[in-house]
Amino acid sequence: ILSAGALISACVAGYVADRWGRKSVLWYSTIVFTIGALLQAVSWHFAQMVVGRFVVGIDVGATAMAVPL
């Protein structure tokens, strides 16, 4: 689930980083990560945990594209 979110966001994050800058991508991905982590922390059902993992995966993909090696 995390990998699916990372795959989707990595495709978009490269374009967004070129267009608006890497720093803005990192700031917004940090917000997305916080939302995903909170979703996982307060999840009562398996589906909520899956959604939280997907949201965290979005951050992982965006961060991997925005941070230079």
Contacts in CASP RR format, 6 or more apart in sequence:
PFRMAT RR
TARGET T0000
AUTHOR 0000-0000-0000
METHOD contacts of the structure
MODEL  1
ILSAGALISACVAGYVADRWGRKSVLWYSTIVFTIGALLQAVSWHFAQMV
VGRFVVGIDVGATAMAVPL
1 50 0 8 1.000
1 53 0 8 1.000
1 54 0 8 1.000
1 57 0 8 1.000
2 53 0 8 1.000
2 54 0 8 1.000
2 56 0 8 1.000
2 57 0 8 1.000
2 60 0 8 1.000
3 57 0 8 1.000
4 54 0 8 1.000
4 57 0 8 1.000
5 54 0 8 1.000
5 57 0 8 1.000
5 58 0 8 1.000
5 60 0 8 1.000
5 61 0 8 1.000
6 57 0 8 1.000
6 58 0 8 1.000
6 60 0 8 1.000
6 61 0 8 1.000
6 64 0 8 1.000
7 61 0 8 1.000
8 58 0 8 1.000
9 29 0 8 1.000
9 57 0 8 1.000
9 58 0 8 1.000
9 59 0 8 1.000
9 60 0 8 1.000
9 61 0 8 1.000
9 62 0 8 1.000
9 65 0 8 1.000
10 61 0 8 1.000
10 62 0 8 1.000
10 64 0 8 1.000
10 65 0 8 1.000
12 62 0 8 1.000
13 25 0 8 1.000
13 29 0 8 1.000
13 61 0 8 1.000
13 62 0 8 1.000
13 64 0 8 1.000
13 65 0 8 1.000
13 66 0 8 1.000
14 25 0 8 1.000
14 65 0 8 1.000
14 66 0 8 1.000
16 24 0 8 1.000
16 25 0 8 1.000
16 62 0 8 1.000
17 25 0 8 1.000
17 65 0 8 1.000
17 66 0 8 1.000
22 66 0 8 1.000
22 67 0 8 1.000
22 68 0 8 1.000
25 62 0 8 1.000
25 65 0 8 1.000
25 66 0 8 1.000
26 63 0 8 1.000
26 66 0 8 1.000
26 67 0 8 1.000
28 62 0 8 1.000
29 58 0 8 1.000
29 59 0 8 1.000
29 61 0 8 1.000
29 62 0 8 1.000
29 63 0 8 1.000
29 66 0 8 1.000
30 59 0 8 1.000
32 55 0 8 1.000
32 58 0 8 1.000
32 59 0 8 1.000
32 62 0 8 1.000
33 55 0 8 1.000
33 56 0 8 1.000
33 59 0 8 1.000
35 55 0 8 1.000
36 52 0 8 1.000
36 55 0 8 1.000
36 56 0 8 1.000
36 59 0 8 1.000
37 52 0 8 1.000
37 56 0 8 1.000
39 48 0 8 1.000
39 49 0 8 1.000
39 51 0 8 1.000
39 52 0 8 1.000
39 55 0 8 1.000
40 48 0 8 1.000
40 49 0 8 1.000
40 52 0 8 1.000
40 53 0 8 1.000
40 56 0 8 1.000
42 48 0 8 1.000
43 49 0 8 1.000
43 52 0 8 1.000
END
